[in-house]
Amino acid sequence: MLHHTSVVFTLLLSCAEEMLLQVFLLTIIIGACAGACPLTPGIVYVREGEIVALKCDGSSDVASVTLWKKDFHRETYAQSNMSAAQQRQMGILVHESWLVILNTSMSHQGNYTCQSSRNHSSQSLFTMMVYNVSEDKYDYPETCYKDHSLTLSCPEVNIPSEDIVNITITDVTWYKDGLPSNPYFQKVEEEDAGVYTCNRTYLYSGQTYFKTFVVPLTVQEDTPPIYATITSPRDNQVFPVELGTTVVIDCVADSDSFEDLLFWMRGISFVEDNSSFPVFYNETRDEKQIKASLVFRDLSVEDLSENYSCKLETDNQPPIEVTIFLTQKAHISCLNLTLCIISIVVAVTATIAVYLQFEIEIKLFLRDTLSCFSTSSDEKIYDAFLMCYKCDTDEGLREVDRKLLENTLEEKFGYSLCLYERDVLPGEGMFKQ
């Protein structure tokens, strides 16, 4: 009775539904026989007349033989030690863990299982769905924003591996609406949207085989989303702080989603957003940025011993985290400051005293060094004008004293004297009154 019910139910199903039911039954049978969890089938879509490759997982041992079975048959469909003649007759290529069907037809549609001859517990299950050109509904869509650059990628799904001997890929061509196309767009426009076809060409034993992928391209005019990232502070940045003060450290992240979270952590503990705590954070955000400010009400020594991390969590990318360190600002001691001030005062006082004591020598040195001279109206260079008046008393200078004075000023101190009897009126010894 159960057998008749199953037959009637199967006849009511479409071919695709029947195949999926077989996959389900086969999965249960294989799982029960192997004593393991049921296998999950990998559905493989392939266009009729094209090449397709299946890889058996868990059979990487080159010395082992990979066994392939089809549908519910107990006999082996193919195995990796088949002769080349058998493979040509079946239109397949078996290499280590790979099964390549060179020219797929509707007869190849079905369920395939594989396992290694040395590892019966590891099995792989595939469901092959074969369709014709008019049923090209198994595509690999791509989306790009207008005015952005784009390079279309040809999918690498169920294609022969480069390690398979004697089979090589010779070309990859792109088409749009049946015409050759370039997969690279320097600046995508609206008219670039459409259905593109990627055609891979393979060569084996002098024959050419093809694998086609349909890639629909959608061009959007909206502004692309901002990928969330923390812009400030830098990771491992050190902040000099002063004990006993209020310290605020801002963490800024670029984000256009109000679902993104930006928060602070103290070691492995979360920092609360309650402002009544001695250490807390508050958050502000706009359309493009989030800012979480870490606040220390009264910075203590204990706060310096902890590491603080700003963490950004989003739904569409891994978490981002930056860690900062706090260090106490260096202070100049009172003793050092006092000694520094005293040293400056002593140096200034000593400089003034030396200048007052040797003012003339300093000026003469600067004059000779910097060539700074004053010029009189008679175009002679003098430092002083020396003139003696005639005196009849004994209080005046004697001739010997006058000569000594002149020699001392000129020879010892280096003055350039203007002498009346010598430079103004030569021959006149004294000014006559």
LINZI-V963916 format. One record per helix or strand of 3 or more residues. SS is the DSSP state (2 for helix, 1 for strand). FROM is the first residue (numbers start at 1). TO is the last residue. If there is no record, write none. Layout:
SS&FROM&TO ; SS&FROM&TO
This chain:
2&2&11 ; 2&15&34 ; 1&42&47 ; 1&52&55 ; 1&66&70 ; 2&84&90 ; 1&92&95 ; 1&98&101 ; 2&106&108 ; 1&110&116 ; 1&119&131 ; 2&133&135 ; 1&142&145 ; 1&167&176 ; 1&179&181 ; 2&190&192 ; 1&194&204 ; 1&207&220 ; 1&229&232 ; 1&237&241 ; 1&247&254 ; 1&261&266 ; 1&279&285 ; 1&289&296 ; 2&301&304 ; 1&308&313 ; 1&320&328 ; 2&334&357 ; 2&359&370 ; 1&384&386 ; 2&399&412 ; 1&417&419 ; 2&420&424
